[in-house]
Amino acid sequence: MRKTRIALLTTFIALLPLRAFAQPPPEDPAPTPDPAPTPTPTPTPAPAEPVASDSPSLSEGKLKIHILGTRGAYLPMAYDVFSVATQQVVGSGVGAIESSGEQPEELVLPPGLYKIVRAGESFDARVDFAIATVEAGALTDYVIIVEPQSFDFRGSGPVIGELPRGREVVGVRISLNGGGNLMFNQKRAAVGSTSGETVNLGLFGNFGLVFDRGAHFVDVSAELQVDLIDQVTGAYMPTNDRFSAHALYSYKLNNPYLGPYVRASMQTHIFPGYVYLRSEGATVDVVINRVDGTTETRTLGTEANLDDLRIKVAKPFAPFKLQEELGANVKAVDMDLLLFKLVVGTRVGFGFRQGLMNGLLVARSQTTRPIVFDEIDDYTTLGPVIGANAKVTFARWLFGSATFGMLAPLTNKDDSRSDKFAGRLLLDVSGTAGFKVPIFTDLLYASADYTFRVERDAFITNLTQFEHSVMARATLTLF
């Protein structure tokens, strides 16, 4: 039995290879079915046209770059903008001459830091570059201050104060503004008008012209202030005004801080001036000493009206003072710390002064009786001059400015009404400080100002003239 099982197993193993070779060939495979047709995609509707907007999207920001020279003129400097993250150029442009109506390009950029250099400079530039920050959904106004000839960077940062305004014509920048004010004014030892305190409505206007090209710089400005109401009679007529102007030319000796200059200035009153006399009695006696040696006596107050107690002391354009100077112009301080900006300029030279009085009358005193007026004669003098001007701004709307000028007369000193050297000095000091807020963009703004002026001219009076004012102003910038 056991042998039979072994024989059968041996036979089965021997037949296995033969079965492998004797298998029939495989059947033909079933044909592959045709692929199903690809369904036609539903066409995607065309995107709607983007709506123009002045505001960047929430994921992007805008960068607007203003290029200014050290004297405030817009310059066409070409620049490149690098992304600090990628160190690749992401934008380029040229400074717009905004005073001619051009508008700077707005670069739409992702939020981040951007390095601004002169066109052609590399990202690795270690001088003459600025870093601007772009925030999502915001417009960044950025200003760069450069030297006009070399385009060397002198300062940069976000626009905090006001950019220079004005219209540029043939390379000359012109500005003009005007407005009205409500003013409280106090005067002492006034010439050509009445001393005392007044509250008045007034009009004012300012004109400016600047030419800055190469080594040449020209600055012309004029200012007019007119009060509208006669405080004694209540009439609407100009009884107090002031008109002043100056023109300066300086030449830069390859140095932005030093150069020779010539300057001319004038100061006058456009309308006639009156002095109202105080009287405890019915009448006031007035004595007028004329330049030709004659004496004139008047009695005021004989009529029953206030006009009979006033005397005309100045004709139109009296007094008319002119001054010409030449010397060295020095910029002592030029500081720009973004929130705080200070510019101080000084000048030293030689000056010539002419005073055209046109029959001006000046009272010796209004407390003595009779009241004595002296007619002032024309005068001329010359001598060394020193002067300074300063301008400061803090944040966006706080401002201040001051001017100082002094001439030491060397000729015709005997015509002076002072016997002392300090008393003969021709002195003019003025200043303004205040804050302003916009009403309609940068075209119209309101301000609260304090102004003061100190004058001393011993050829006219031995008294020091002083006035100061507190006023609320509305100013319209025309261009």
MOVENNOR-V169482 format. One record per residue. N is the residue number from 1. RES is the residue in three letters. PHI is phi in degrees with one decimal (NA if undefined). PSI is psi in whole degrees, 0 to 359 (NA if undefined). NEAR is the number of other C-alpha atoms within 12 Angstrom. Layout:
# MOVENNOR-V169482
N RES PHI PSI NEAR
N RES PHI PSI NEAR
This chain:
# MOVENNOR-V169482
1 MET NA 316 7
2 ARG -66.9 321 8
3 LYS -65.1 324 9
4 THR -63.1 318 10
5 ARG -65.7 321 11
6 ILE -67.1 322 12
7 ALA -65.2 318 13
8 LEU -64.7 319 14
9 LEU -63.9 321 14
10 THR -66.2 321 13
11 THR -64.8 320 14
12 PHE -65.4 319 14
13 ILE -66.8 324 13
14 ALA -69.5 329 13
15 LEU -82.2 347 14
16 LEU -60.8 313 14
17 PRO -64.0 326 12
18 LEU -65.6 325 12
19 ARG -68.1 326 12
20 ALA -65.4 322 11
21 PHE -80.3 341 10
22 ALA -93.7 7 10
23 GLN -68.8 141 11
24 PRO -67.4 156 8
25 PRO -64.6 150 9
26 PRO -69.3 151 7
27 GLU -70.0 153 8
28 ASP -59.3 137 7
29 PRO -66.8 153 8
30 ALA -64.9 141 7
31 PRO -63.1 143 8
32 THR -70.7 128 8
33 PRO -66.2 148 8
34 ASP -61.1 139 7
35 PRO -66.2 147 8
36 ALA -65.2 142 7
37 PRO -62.8 140 8
38 THR -69.1 129 7
39 PRO -68.1 140 8
40 THR -68.1 124 7
41 PRO -68.2 146 7
42 THR -69.8 125 6
43 PRO -61.2 136 8
44 THR -80.0 131 8
45 PRO -62.9 142 7
46 ALA -61.9 141 7
47 PRO -66.4 148 8
48 ALA -67.4 148 7
49 GLU -60.8 136 7
50 PRO -64.3 143 8
51 VAL -88.4 127 10
52 ALA -63.6 139 8
53 SER -146.0 143 9
54 ASP -78.9 346 13
55 SER -100.6 136 19
56 PRO -68.9 160 25
57 SER -66.5 167 21
58 LEU -67.1 340 17
59 SER -97.7 0 17
60 GLU -135.2 166 21
61 GLY -133.2 174 29
62 LYS -122.4 144 34
63 LEU -124.6 121 41
64 LYS -115.4 123 34
65 ILE -109.8 127 48
66 HIS -110.7 132 42
67 ILE -111.2 120 47
68 LEU -124.1 146 39
69 GLY -80.8 170 33
70 THR -66.3 343 34
71 ARG -101.4 9 32
72 GLY 94.7 4 32
73 ALA -89.9 142 41
74 TYR -73.1 141 43
75 LEU -127.3 143 37
76 PRO -87.4 56 30
77 MET -78.8 129 34
78 ALA -79.3 143 26
79 TYR -143.9 158 34
80 ASP -119.0 149 32
81 VAL -119.3 121 38
82 PHE -104.0 143 34
83 SER -78.8 127 27
84 VAL -66.3 328 23
85 ALA -70.2 318 15
86 THR -104.1 346 15
87 GLN 59.7 29 19
88 GLN -114.4 151 19
89 VAL -69.2 126 25
90 VAL -115.2 357 25
91 GLY -175.6 157 28
92 SER -143.9 162 30
93 GLY -173.6 180 28
94 VAL -131.3 137 29
95 GLY -56.2 132 34
96 ALA -84.1 141 26
97 ILE -85.4 83 32
98 GLU -66.3 336 29
99 SER -70.6 346 33
100 SER -100.7 8 25
101 GLY 97.4 355 16
102 GLU -71.7 150 17
103 GLN -116.8 135 19
104 PRO -67.4 149 30
105 GLU -71.1 144 26
106 GLU -102.5 115 27
107 LEU -88.5 123 28
108 VAL -89.0 119 29
109 LEU -138.0 153 32
110 PRO -66.3 157 28
111 PRO -60.3 143 27
112 GLY 153.2 191 26
113 LEU -99.6 142 25
114 TYR -135.5 137 36
115 LYS -103.7 128 40
116 ILE -109.6 127 47
117 VAL -133.9 167 38
118 ARG -62.5 149 33
119 ALA -56.7 133 25
120 GLY 94.9 344 18
121 GLU -76.6 156 22
122 SER -90.6 169 22
123 PHE -63.8 333 29
124 ASP -81.0 6 16
125 ALA -55.4 130 19
126 ARG -100.2 350 15
127 VAL -132.4 164 19
128 ASP 55.5 57 28
129 PHE -144.1 164 31
130 ALA -140.2 150 34
131 ILE -114.7 122 31
132 ALA -115.8 147 33
133 THR -108.4 127 30
134 VAL -107.9 129 34
135 GLU -109.8 150 24
136 ALA -63.5 135 22
137 GLY 71.0 16 21
138 ALA -131.8 155 26
139 LEU -102.2 124 30
140 THR -103.6 113 34
141 ASP -87.8 122 29
142 TYR -127.6 133 36
143 VAL -117.3 140 38
144 ILE -123.3 127 43
145 ILE -100.7 127 37
146 VAL -132.8 163 33
147 GLU -72.4 135 31
148 PRO -60.9 324 31
149 GLN -87.3 313 23
150 SER -95.0 345 19
151 PHE 62.7 23 28
152 ASP -67.5 136 24
153 PHE -71.0 135 28
154 ARG -118.1 346 27
155 GLY 176.1 159 30
156 SER -163.4 162 33
157 GLY 157.3 172 31
158 PRO -60.8 147 30
159 VAL -68.3 119 30
160 ILE -113.0 312 23
161 GLY -87.7 199 30
162 GLU -88.4 141 30
163 LEU -78.3 154 25
164 PRO -57.7 137 30
165 ARG -111.1 172 30
166 GLY 129.8 167 33
167 ARG -110.5 132 29
168 GLU -100.8 127 27
169 VAL -129.2 118 18
170 VAL 51.9 45 15
171 GLY 81.3 2 23
172 VAL -110.1 125 25
173 ARG -92.1 126 34
174 ILE -118.8 138 31
175 SER -134.4 149 30
176 LEU -152.3 130 28
177 ASN -143.5 163 29
178 GLY -161.5 173 29
179 GLY 172.8 197 28
180 GLY -130.6 164 28
181 ASN -148.4 158 30
182 LEU -112.9 121 28
183 MET -131.8 139 31
184 PHE -104.9 122 27
185 ASN -126.8 143 31
186 GLN -132.1 131 26
187 LYS -125.3 149 26
188 ARG -138.7 134 23
189 ALA 56.8 42 28
190 ALA -69.0 147 37
191 VAL -112.0 126 44
192 GLY 85.1 4 44
193 SER -157.4 182 42
194 THR -93.9 134 35
195 SER -76.1 158 29
196 GLY 132.0 195 23
197 GLU -111.2 139 20
198 THR -142.0 154 30
199 VAL -120.9 125 24
200 ASN -146.9 159 33
201 LEU -98.3 142 31
202 GLY -146.2 169 33
203 LEU -122.6 153 31
204 PHE -148.0 160 30
205 GLY -151.5 149 30
206 ASN -134.8 136 28
207 PHE -125.4 140 29
208 GLY -139.7 147 31
209 LEU -142.4 128 33
210 VAL -132.8 131 34
211 PHE -124.8 121 32
212 ASP -136.5 103 34
213 ARG -145.9 125 27
214 GLY 60.8 231 23
215 ALA -88.3 1 24
216 HIS -104.9 136 27
217 PHE -138.3 128 33
218 VAL -126.8 132 30
219 ASP -133.1 120 32
220 VAL -124.7 134 29
221 SER -144.5 154 28
222 ALA -147.1 147 28
223 GLU -141.1 135 29
224 LEU -129.7 132 28
225 GLN -129.6 126 30
226 VAL -132.5 128 31
227 ASP -86.5 145 34
228 LEU -100.6 338 26
229 ILE -117.9 134 23
230 ASP -76.8 115 29
231 GLN -67.6 337 29
232 VAL -87.3 310 26
233 THR -93.1 343 16
234 GLY 79.7 6 18
235 ALA -76.0 148 15
236 TYR -88.1 90 17
237 MET -154.7 145 22
238 PRO -66.6 118 27
239 THR -117.0 351 38
240 ASN -149.1 125 38
241 ASP -153.7 170 37
242 ARG -153.3 131 34
243 PHE -128.9 127 29
244 SER -140.6 154 29
245 ALA -156.1 157 28
246 HIS -151.3 155 26
247 ALA -135.6 133 28
248 LEU -129.7 133 31
249 TYR -123.5 130 30
250 SER -132.9 151 34
251 TYR -117.4 127 28
252 LYS -90.8 121 26
253 LEU -88.4 62 18
254 ASN 53.4 31 16
255 ASN -151.1 119 21
256 PRO -70.3 352 32
257 TYR -108.5 351 26
258 LEU -143.7 140 23
259 GLY 179.3 156 27
260 PRO -70.4 157 30
261 TYR -146.4 158 31
262 VAL -130.1 144 30
263 ARG -144.8 143 34
264 ALA -132.7 140 28
265 SER -143.2 157 30
266 MET -145.0 160 30
267 GLN -153.5 134 30
268 THR -161.9 181 34
269 HIS -119.8 131 37
270 ILE -79.1 321 26
271 PHE -100.0 160 29
272 PRO -64.1 153 30
273 GLY -115.0 147 36
274 TYR -130.4 153 35
275 VAL -120.0 127 36
276 TYR -93.1 129 30
277 LEU -97.5 138 37
278 ARG -90.6 137 27
279 SER -139.2 131 24
280 GLU -85.0 338 11
281 GLY -102.2 193 14
282 ALA -78.1 329 18
283 THR -132.7 165 24
284 VAL -132.0 129 29
285 ASP -91.2 135 28
286 VAL -126.1 134 34
287 VAL -117.0 130 28
288 ILE -117.7 120 30
289 ASN -95.1 114 25
290 ARG -83.2 161 20
291 VAL -65.0 327 19
292 ASP -79.8 5 13
293 GLY 97.1 353 12
294 THR -83.5 161 12
295 THR -124.2 137 16
296 GLU -122.0 133 19
297 THR -117.1 133 17
298 ARG -130.3 153 22
299 THR -120.1 119 24
300 LEU -106.5 154 28
301 GLY 97.0 12 24
302 THR -80.5 344 18
303 GLU -106.2 155 14
304 ALA -88.9 59 11
305 ASN -153.0 155 14
306 LEU -67.8 331 24
307 ASP -61.2 337 22
308 ASP -77.6 353 26
309 LEU -104.3 18 29
310 ARG -121.5 152 31
311 ILE -128.0 137 35
312 LYS -78.1 119 32
313 VAL -109.9 347 36
314 ALA -144.9 131 37
315 LYS -80.8 169 25
316 PRO -55.5 140 27
317 PHE 62.7 37 28
318 ALA -132.4 132 38
319 PRO -76.1 159 40
320 PHE -120.6 109 33
321 LYS -110.7 131 32
322 LEU -119.3 146 30
323 GLN -145.5 133 34
324 GLU -119.6 142 29
325 GLU -138.5 156 35
326 LEU -149.2 144 30
327 GLY 170.0 214 27
328 ALA -113.8 133 30
329 ASN -104.9 127 35
330 VAL -127.3 125 29
331 LYS -89.3 107 29
332 ALA -79.6 321 18
333 VAL -137.4 135 20
334 ASP -142.3 90 24
335 MET -117.1 128 24
336 ASP -132.7 104 28
337 LEU -113.8 39 21
338 LEU 64.8 286 24
339 LEU -77.3 336 22
340 PHE -126.8 127 23
341 LYS -131.9 131 27
342 LEU -138.0 129 25
343 VAL -129.2 126 28
344 VAL -128.1 126 26
345 GLY -122.1 145 30
346 THR -129.0 160 30
347 ARG -145.2 146 36
348 VAL -136.0 131 29
349 GLY -170.3 207 29
350 PHE -128.5 137 31
351 GLY -127.8 160 34
352 PHE -130.1 130 31
353 ARG -122.6 134 37
354 GLN -126.0 134 29
355 GLY -119.4 115 30
356 LEU -103.3 109 28
357 MET -87.5 331 33
358 ASN 52.6 45 25
359 GLY 79.3 23 31
360 LEU -62.5 136 39
361 LEU -110.7 134 37
362 VAL -126.4 130 42
363 ALA -79.2 135 39
364 ARG -69.6 317 27
365 SER -164.1 146 22
366 GLN -102.0 6 24
367 THR -97.9 339 15
368 THR -88.9 158 17
369 ARG -127.5 131 21
370 PRO -72.0 164 22
371 ILE -82.2 127 31
372 VAL -106.0 126 28
373 PHE -112.0 138 36
374 ASP -107.9 132 31
375 GLU -78.8 130 34
376 ILE -93.7 134 36
377 ASP -88.2 158 29
378 ASP -63.4 157 25
379 TYR -147.4 160 29
380 THR -139.5 149 27
381 THR -160.2 172 33
382 LEU -152.7 161 28
383 GLY 167.5 178 28
384 PRO -66.5 149 27
385 VAL -128.8 140 35
386 ILE -130.5 150 30
387 GLY -157.4 165 34
388 ALA -157.5 154 29
389 ASN -144.3 148 28
390 ALA -141.1 146 29
391 LYS -140.5 132 26
392 VAL -134.9 141 32
393 THR -132.6 144 28
394 PHE -131.4 130 25
395 ALA 56.2 220 23
396 ARG -100.8 331 23
397 TRP -124.1 357 26
398 LEU -91.0 137 25
399 PHE -148.3 162 29
400 GLY -163.0 152 30
401 SER -153.5 156 29
402 ALA -153.1 148 28
403 THR -132.7 149 28
404 PHE -142.1 135 26
405 GLY -147.7 139 32
406 MET -147.1 134 35
407 LEU -123.2 131 36
408 ALA -99.4 106 32
409 PRO -68.2 136 34
410 LEU -108.1 344 23
411 THR -121.6 157 21
412 ASN 54.9 35 20
413 LYS -66.8 336 25
414 ASP -67.7 339 18
415 ASP -79.3 351 23
416 SER -73.7 150 32
417 ARG -90.4 10 27
418 SER -125.0 142 23
419 ASP -95.9 355 15
420 LYS -103.0 152 15
421 PHE -61.5 313 17
422 ALA -63.7 325 20
423 GLY -70.4 336 26
424 ARG -83.2 345 33
425 LEU -60.2 135 33
426 LEU -91.0 112 45
427 LEU -123.2 140 30
428 ASP -145.3 114 28
429 VAL -128.7 133 28
430 SER -146.3 158 28
431 GLY -158.8 158 26
432 THR -142.2 141 28
433 ALA -147.9 150 27
434 GLY 171.2 192 26
435 PHE -139.8 154 27
436 LYS -137.3 154 29
437 VAL -134.3 143 26
438 PRO -75.4 144 21
439 ILE -105.6 315 16
440 PHE -137.7 96 13
441 THR 45.4 227 13
442 ASP -100.9 7 24
443 LEU -82.8 323 22
444 LEU -134.2 128 22
445 TYR -144.7 157 25
446 ALA -108.5 150 28
447 SER -147.8 156 29
448 ALA -116.9 119 27
449 ASP -122.1 149 31
450 TYR -121.6 129 29
451 THR -129.2 151 27
452 PHE -144.9 158 28
453 ARG -149.6 134 28
454 VAL -123.1 126 27
455 GLU -129.2 143 35
456 ARG -139.4 121 32
457 ASP -143.1 94 39
458 ALA -71.1 350 35
459 PHE -71.3 342 39
460 ILE -106.3 309 43
461 THR -150.3 150 32
462 ASN -82.5 355 28
463 LEU -90.3 150 27
464 THR -86.5 121 29
465 GLN -81.3 136 30
466 PHE -143.2 138 26
467 GLU -150.3 149 30
468 HIS -146.9 157 29
469 SER -144.5 147 30
470 VAL -118.2 128 25
471 MET -144.0 154 32
472 ALA -108.4 128 29
473 ARG -122.3 149 32
474 ALA -122.8 122 31
475 THR -118.4 130 31
476 LEU -108.3 121 27
477 THR -89.5 112 28
478 LEU -79.6 315 20
479 PHE -168.1 NA 27
